[in-house]
Amino acid sequence: MTKKTKNYEHDETTENTGADGVLILEAKVAALESELEIAAIKLIEERGVAERYKDDYLRLRAEFDNFRRRSADSAARAHAEAVSETAEKYLEVADVVERALEMITDRNTRVGVEMIAQKLAAIFASQGITEIEALGKLFDPELHDAAETVDADNPEHDQLIVGVLLKGYITDDGRVIRHSVVRVARCVQ
């Protein structure tokens, strides 16, 4: 009988040429196969844990993305609302300036008041607020409030705006800050 001993990183293998050696090797192979099965089971368990962590991560990421989107939308709505509320207050000043321009006869005073009107218009434009075009347009209840109606002989002029009593304003995103108060032609036949 020959006996060989090999040492590979603390793993000692003994080879025997007899029946005892075969039994020892079979026992070692069985032990290694058992350890391999245990490792495979642990690997499956760990993959399940990793998959749960991945699912949790993806769910949290989606929830955070939704939260960020809702927060951004909420902030945009709050900003738009603040701009609208502020603009409504300054529209009253713009109305007074418009009426003043209609009454002023002195050229120098008129130029000064026109500068104020232009500055107000520039501020509105910088906030995305523009005047609603009304005169000569068809009446649109989404944009206009009819304060008066006048008779029109021509059917083509039915629902045509023939006068603006109070200017209306709208934002760039289509929200009406104030409806135009208008005089509308109505065809009577």
Secondary structure as GFF3:
##gff-version 3
##sequence-region A 1 189
A	DSSP	beta_strand	3	8	.	.	.	ID=ss1
A	DSSP	beta_strand	11	16	.	.	.	ID=ss2
A	DSSP	alpha_helix	19	103	.	.	.	ID=ss3
A	DSSP	alpha_helix	107	126	.	.	.	ID=ss4
A	DSSP	beta_strand	129	131	.	.	.	ID=ss5
A	DSSP	beta_strand	144	152	.	.	.	ID=ss6
A	DSSP	three_ten_helix	155	157	.	.	.	ID=ss7
A	DSSP	beta_strand	161	166	.	.	.	ID=ss8
A	DSSP	beta_strand	169	171	.	.	.	ID=ss9
A	DSSP	beta_strand	176	178	.	.	.	ID=ss10
A	DSSP	beta_strand	180	187	.	.	.	ID=ss11
###
